[in-house]
Amino acid sequence: MSRAAERLRLLISHLDRSPDHIKAAPTSALSVSYSHPQRLRYTVDNDLLTPEQRLSYEENGFILIKNLVSEEDIDGFKKEFERISRQEVKVPGLVVMRDVAIAKSEYVPDQKAVSKLQDFQEDPELFRYCALPEILKYVECFTGPNIMAMHTMLINKPPDAGKKTSRHPMHQDLHYFPFRPADRIICSWTAMERVNRQNGCLVVLPGTHTGTLQEHDYPEWEGGVNKMYHGVRGYDPQHPRVHLEMEKGDTVFFHPLLIHGSGMNQTQGFRKAISCHYASADCYYIDVKGTTQENIEKEVQEIAARKYALGQISFEDTWAFRGRLVQGERISL
């Protein structure tokens, strides 16, 4: 057993034992008797995460890794984003999104018109992010060795146009996903430049990953809401929150039930980040009809039918054809 694994075993046994399991020993140390150590729920056993990191993720639902992605890689992703925004390259299946306030103004084929790229699995340069070894080694801590890249985004949060539309409502990512189990899904989110409260960093509610999937819908915001930006209905606004201020290359990994969002970009520049949602290839699809996810199923199906002219398409199929194996064996998804 490695030193880290032994430390973790001792930490877990310390947390799990009751007072009557602690017995005085002839020496000044304490000896502990227990029947079996309890496995941690949210991470798998390997030697990458420290015991402290694993226990922090158990409690909070996210973990921040500093300086994980190189400046060279991020600059490459940024250049590819600019090429796409200038319409110098066409990417099959790519969804180009614009802020509702910006979309109403005159369109200019430049990066300032684009607020998000979604589903870039057919772009070799951007998708390279999803297969970076330094990312996957952490992803495996949550999914296990067989890994599917299921959802890709490059966010270009624009300067707010005065209507607060650059905000992203508080939400749980699992609302969008018709596959389970939730504990084997993980998001990696990498800052492509300095991210702080002024330009709209991520805001998370620690510990909310231990709850259930909440009802989501469009918030009733006066300035309008961007397409697909559903928000949690009825979360506790007094819940403690953490603003994740990050430097270029820093990466946060978080659970799909963690309630999170982002504030307005109050600067004159654009705030960029690149992200991928991964799932264990052992995950399975579920039927969301009759659940709180039925509204997003209908919306996704309508968009997919218009985009691909396929008529009726199942929610499951919209995910199955976007998913890409990035490590191990494709089993179920």
Secondary structure, DSSP 8 states (H G I E B T S, - for coil): --HHHHHHHHHHHHHH--GGGEEE-SSSSEEE--S-----SSS---SSS-HHHHHHHHHHSEEEETT-S-HHHHHHHHHHHHHHHTTSS--TT-EEE--HHHHTS---SSGGG-SEEE--TT-HHHHGGGG-HHHHHHHHHHH-SSEEEEEEEEEEE----SSSTT-EEEE-GGGG--EE-GGGEEEEEEESS-B-TTTT-EEE-TTGGGS----EE----TT---TT--EESS--TTS--EEE-B-TT-EEEE-TTS-EEE----SSS-EEEEEEEEEETT-EE---TTSTTHHHHHHHHHHHHHHH--SS--HHHHHHTT-EEEES-----
